[in-house]
Amino acid sequence: MSSWSRPDPLTRDLIHLINARRHDHGDADAAIDTLQAFLEQDREQDLLTVLAALDEEMAEWLFDILAESACSVMIEGDADEKPAYAVMAALELPLQANLSMPLRLKIDPVATADLLHEHLHLPAGTVVMVEPRLLTDATLDLLTLHGLYDHISALADSQRRQLLAARLYTPVESTAYLIFELIGSPEPGLPESLEEEARQALLAGLVAQCPELAPATQMLEAPVYAAYAMFDAQNAVRLHRLADETVAVWRDLEPTVRSRTIVHLHTQCGNGVYMPVWTDLFDPELPEDHGPVWTSPDLWVFTADLPIEWPGEMLTNRLLAEGCTRFENHIVETPEN
């Protein structure tokens, strides 16, 4: 008889939540409590595994709840008081084309907090705490949902403030991330839009503090939970590393083989899917049963509400810049897509 064990209670709670959502009677508060329990136990990988198995609509729903769970905590208080929340948010900001090294992405936390309070129209009583420097995608690549949750939980408990990241790394994309916390907010969510006047004033105030930012107001969107920025940054870093690895192998091929090699991009074009991405190098003169000359390892990207909707575009542009010119895209489909 094959061995089989029942799922642990927390996993069963997650299964119940997903089934309830499928039948349109899910409880968002219960979902957040369950996902925060996973994060407290440092079981982030279990949640990502579930995301990879869900269909597009369910994966996007779970990712939205997961981002809120990692970056939003109710502050403990008297039972008769209205609830207050600590929320961790991010703004994605454009960088100048030519950055000097070392990076000096420093901002004034107090002045920036005033800017955010004014232009995001935050409720009275909300304290804004700003990370003292802008982060890069390569820096955020090292963070986890568990780390974000610990950080905002510590601030909600009035513990001593710790830096979110110990150091900066050279950016992969031309983007910096302003991370800030809203402490004591009467609402757990974030502003859903920015008026054009507020957008221009906010970016102008940030550029004045940090000359490495570019004054491109069309790139400044409403703030998101910091988890969105983290996944967006990790997607960018992983896809660039995949492209670098593919280019390195392509360059090592014999010149005659290289000239006829076809790059197969295995990507996902849907929204709200956590899926593997990889590349193959094929020599069309080899027999079909030979298979690829080289296959990259899988990397995982998530495409829910993030700028990278189709990873193949980033990969193709990067490979074209290096001299690869022959591509075929192979969409990784989910059963429901």
HELIX and SHEET records of a PDB file:
HELIX    1   1 PRO A    9  ARG A   22  1                                  14    
HELIX    2   2 ALA A   28  GLU A   40  1                                  13    
HELIX    3   3 GLU A   44  ALA A   53  1                                  10    
HELIX    4   4 GLU A   56  CYS A   71  1                                  16    
HELIX    5   5 PRO A  109  HIS A  119  1                                  11    
HELIX    6   6 ASP A  137  LEU A  140  1                                   4    
HELIX    7   7 LEU A  145  ALA A  156  1                                  12    
HELIX    8   8 GLU A  196  GLN A  209  1                                  14    
HELIX    9   9 THR A  217  MET A  219  5                                   3    
HELIX   10  10 ALA A  226  ASP A  252  1                                  27    
HELIX   11  11 PRO A  255  ARG A  260  1                                   6    
HELIX   12  12 GLU A  288  HIS A  290  5                                   3    
HELIX   13  13 PRO A  311  GLU A  322  1                                  12    
SHEET    1   A 4 SER A  72  ILE A  75  0                                        
SHEET    2   A 4 ALA A  84  PRO A  94 -1                                        
SHEET    3   A 4 THR A 175  SER A 185 -1                                        
SHEET    4   A 4 VAL A 127  VAL A 130 -1                                        
SHEET    1   B 3 SER A  72  ILE A  75  0                                        
SHEET    2   B 3 ALA A  84  PRO A  94 -1                                        
SHEET    3   B 3 VAL A 224  TYR A 225 -1                                        
SHEET    1   C 4 SER A  72  ILE A  75  0                                        
SHEET    2   C 4 ALA A  84  PRO A  94 -1                                        
SHEET    3   C 4 THR A 175  SER A 185 -1                                        
SHEET    4   C 4 LEU A 135  THR A 136 -1                                        
SHEET    1   D 4 TRP A 294  THR A 295  0                                        
SHEET    2   D 4 TYR A 274  PHE A 282 -1                                        
SHEET    3   D 4 ILE A 262  THR A 267 -1                                        
SHEET    4   D 4 PHE A 327  ILE A 331  1                                        
SHEET    1   E 3 TRP A 294  THR A 295  0                                        
SHEET    2   E 3 TYR A 274  PHE A 282 -1                                        
SHEET    3   E 3 LEU A 299  PHE A 302 -1                                        
END                                                                             
